[in-house]
Amino acid sequence: CIIHCAYQPFNNTNKNASVVNYNATKSLVGYARNNGKARFIYLSTQSAHSDAKSVYGKSKLEIENILNQPNEYVLK
């Protein structure tokens, strides 16, 4: 099982945080899928939804959309 709760915050000095977070999570999910990990659990937020206005909520939702296998879970 992999539990993913890391997140690089977006701020004025780190404007590409969303890309970094997305790519890092995609890589980690790929590792889990390719190495037979039983479960992948991603800790997200209630801010992640289709009407999200914040960069945080939008980027978390984008990451949630990576997780589409039966053994991949999103916790909010």
Protein Blocks (a to p, Z undefined) as FASTA:
>chain_A
ZZdfbdcdddfklmmlmmmmmmmmmmmmmmmmmnopabdcddddfklcfkbfbfklmmmm
mmmmmpmcfkbccdZZ
